[in-house]
């Protein structure tokens, strides 16, 4: 008998997009500029994603999204210096 698995969180496309950018180290303002919305809208998307994932912070939400396979490691690119 196998252990039951936790249900996978369902995130919207915009929530996942914001988390991917956050995983790449972008600030809310930088994400907003790239996707054409306000920083407040980005923060809201990340906050809802964090709530759906059971995360306590933005960083925790990214970690949980990576651990659960919602975000692939291939989507994270090294920062350009």
C-alpha positions as a Markdown table, in Angstrom:
| # | Residue | x | y | z |
|---|---|---|---|---|
| 1 | Unk | 0.0 | 0.0 | 0.0 |
| 2 | Unk | 1.3 | 3.4 | -0.9 |
| 3 | Unk | 1.0 | 6.6 | 1.1 |
| 4 | Unk | -1.6 | 9.0 | -0.1 |
| 5 | Unk | -0.3 | 12.0 | -2.0 |
| 6 | Unk | -1.4 | 15.5 | -1.3 |
| 7 | Unk | -3.6 | 17.0 | -4.0 |
| 8 | Unk | -1.7 | 19.1 | -6.5 |
| 9 | Unk | -2.4 | 22.8 | -6.2 |
| 10 | Unk | -4.1 | 24.4 | -9.2 |
| 11 | Unk | -2.6 | 27.7 | -10.2 |
| 12 | Unk | -3.7 | 30.1 | -13.0 |
| 13 | Unk | -1.4 | 30.8 | -15.9 |
| 14 | Unk | -0.7 | 34.4 | -14.6 |
| 15 | Unk | 0.1 | 33.0 | -11.2 |
| 16 | Unk | 2.6 | 30.5 | -12.6 |
| 17 | Unk | 4.1 | 33.1 | -14.9 |
| 18 | Unk | 4.7 | 35.4 | -11.9 |
| 19 | Unk | 6.3 | 32.6 | -9.9 |
| 20 | Unk | 8.6 | 31.7 | -12.8 |
| 21 | Unk | 9.8 | 35.2 | -13.0 |
| 22 | Unk | 10.2 | 35.4 | -9.2 |
| 23 | Unk | 12.1 | 32.1 | -9.3 |
| 24 | Unk | 14.5 | 33.9 | -11.7 |
| 25 | Unk | 15.1 | 36.6 | -9.2 |
| 26 | Unk | 13.0 | 39.4 | -10.7 |
| 27 | Unk | 11.3 | 42.0 | -8.4 |
| 28 | Unk | 7.6 | 42.6 | -8.6 |
| 29 | Unk | 8.3 | 45.8 | -10.5 |
| 30 | Unk | 10.5 | 44.0 | -13.0 |
| 31 | Unk | 7.9 | 41.3 | -13.5 |
| 32 | Unk | 5.1 | 43.9 | -13.9 |
| 33 | Unk | 7.1 | 45.7 | -16.6 |
| 34 | Unk | 7.6 | 42.4 | -18.5 |
| 35 | Unk | 4.0 | 41.2 | -18.4 |
| 36 | Unk | 2.3 | 44.6 | -18.7 |
| 37 | Unk | 0.6 | 45.1 | -15.3 |
| 38 | Unk | 1.2 | 46.8 | -12.0 |
| 39 | Unk | 3.5 | 45.6 | -9.3 |
| 40 | Unk | 0.5 | 45.4 | -7.0 |
| 41 | Unk | -1.1 | 42.9 | -9.5 |
| 42 | Unk | 2.1 | 40.8 | -9.5 |
| 43 | Unk | 2.1 | 40.8 | -5.7 |
| 44 | Unk | -1.5 | 39.7 | -5.7 |
| 45 | Unk | -0.9 | 36.9 | -8.1 |
| 46 | Unk | 2.1 | 35.7 | -6.1 |
| 47 | Unk | 0.1 | 36.0 | -2.8 |
| 48 | Unk | -2.8 | 33.9 | -4.3 |
| 49 | Unk | -0.3 | 31.3 | -5.6 |
| 50 | Unk | 1.4 | 31.1 | -2.2 |
| 51 | Unk | -2.0 | 30.6 | -0.5 |
| 52 | Unk | -2.9 | 27.9 | -3.0 |
| 53 | Unk | 0.4 | 26.1 | -2.4 |
| 54 | Unk | 0.2 | 26.6 | 1.4 |
| 55 | Unk | 3.3 | 28.7 | 1.4 |
| 56 | Unk | 4.2 | 31.3 | 4.0 |
| 57 | Unk | 6.2 | 33.6 | 1.7 |
| 58 | Unk | 7.2 | 34.4 | -1.9 |
| 59 | Unk | 10.4 | 32.3 | -1.6 |
| 60 | Unk | 8.5 | 29.4 | 0.0 |
| 61 | Unk | 5.9 | 29.5 | -2.8 |
| 62 | Unk | 8.7 | 29.3 | -5.4 |
| 63 | Unk | 10.3 | 26.4 | -3.5 |
| 64 | Unk | 7.0 | 24.5 | -3.3 |
| 65 | Unk | 6.2 | 25.1 | -7.0 |
| 66 | Unk | 9.6 | 23.7 | -7.9 |
| 67 | Unk | 9.3 | 20.7 | -5.5 |
| 68 | Unk | 5.8 | 19.9 | -6.8 |
| 69 | Unk | 6.8 | 20.2 | -10.5 |
| 70 | Unk | 4.6 | 23.2 | -11.2 |
| 71 | Unk | 7.8 | 25.0 | -12.2 |
| 72 | Unk | 10.6 | 23.1 | -14.0 |
| 73 | Unk | 14.2 | 23.7 | -13.2 |
| 74 | Unk | 14.6 | 24.3 | -16.9 |
| 75 | Unk | 12.6 | 27.5 | -16.5 |
| 76 | Unk | 15.2 | 29.0 | -14.2 |
| 77 | Unk | 18.0 | 30.8 | -16.0 |
| 78 | Unk | 21.2 | 32.1 | -14.5 |
| 79 | Unk | 21.1 | 35.9 | -13.9 |
| 80 | Unk | 23.1 | 37.9 | -16.4 |
| 81 | Unk | 25.8 | 40.0 | -14.8 |
